Amino acid sequence: MPIMLTFSRAVYQYRKAHHLSQEKMAERCGISVAHYKRFEKGETNVGLDIALRIAEVSEVRLDGLNKREVGTIEA
């Protein structure tokens, strides 16, 4: 699975586990709601700067994404 898709799915799992809306995640990440929704659906990639912000907000580590099992939620 492509790394960006693995990342977006992990962020989705974090958001659901923490009962956050897409709007709240977008606000916390400093990006538009539309951009966040496209990222989470895997419809668009994000640049490194935005990926780092999303990773920080969602507590998803970027290192090791290529080994991550998407079904695992680490809260």
C-alpha positions as CSV (number, residue, x, y, z in Angstrom):
1,M,0.0,0.0,0.0
2,P,1.4,3.5,-0.8
3,I,2.8,5.3,2.2
4,M,0.5,8.3,1.9
5,L,-2.5,6.1,1.8
6,T,-1.3,4.2,4.9
7,F,-0.7,7.6,6.6
8,S,-4.2,8.9,5.7
9,R,-5.8,5.7,7.0
10,A,-3.9,5.9,10.2
11,V,-4.9,9.5,10.7
12,Y,-8.5,8.6,10.0
13,Q,-8.3,5.9,12.7
14,Y,-6.9,8.4,15.2
15,R,-9.6,10.9,14.4
16,K,-12.4,8.3,14.9
17,A,-10.8,6.9,18.1
18,H,-10.6,10.4,19.5
19,H,-14.1,11.4,18.4
20,L,-12.9,14.4,16.3
21,S,-14.7,15.8,13.3
22,Q,-12.9,16.4,10.0
23,E,-13.5,20.1,10.6
24,K,-11.7,20.0,13.9
25,M,-8.8,18.0,12.5
26,A,-8.5,20.5,9.6
27,E,-8.5,23.4,12.0
28,R,-5.9,21.8,14.3
29,C,-3.7,21.1,11.2
30,G,-4.1,24.5,9.8
31,I,-5.5,23.4,6.4
32,S,-8.9,23.8,4.7
33,V,-11.6,21.3,5.5
34,A,-11.8,20.4,1.8
35,H,-8.1,19.7,1.6
36,Y,-8.2,17.6,4.8
37,K,-11.2,15.6,3.5
38,R,-9.4,14.8,0.2
39,F,-6.3,13.8,2.1
40,E,-8.2,11.5,4.4
41,K,-10.0,9.8,1.5
42,G,-6.7,9.3,-0.3
43,E,-7.7,11.5,-3.2
44,T,-4.7,13.8,-2.8
45,N,-1.3,13.9,-1.4
46,V,0.0,16.6,0.9
47,G,3.4,18.2,1.1
48,L,5.9,17.4,3.7
49,D,5.1,20.5,5.8
50,I,1.5,19.6,6.0
51,A,2.2,15.9,6.5
52,L,4.4,16.9,9.5
53,R,1.6,19.1,11.0
54,I,-1.0,16.3,10.5
55,A,1.4,13.8,12.1
56,E,1.9,16.0,15.1
57,V,-1.8,16.6,15.6
58,S,-2.7,13.0,15.1
59,E,0.2,11.5,17.0
60,V,0.9,9.3,14.0
61,R,4.6,8.7,13.5
62,L,5.9,9.1,10.0
63,D,8.8,6.8,10.5
64,G,7.8,3.1,10.0
65,L,4.7,3.9,8.0
66,N,5.8,1.4,5.3
67,K,5.7,-1.3,8.0
68,R,2.5,-0.2,9.8
69,E,-0.6,-2.4,9.7
70,V,-3.5,0.0,9.1
71,G,-5.9,-2.0,11.2
72,T,-3.9,-1.2,14.3
73,I,-4.8,1.9,16.4
74,E,-2.2,3.1,18.7
75,A,-3.8,5.6,21.0
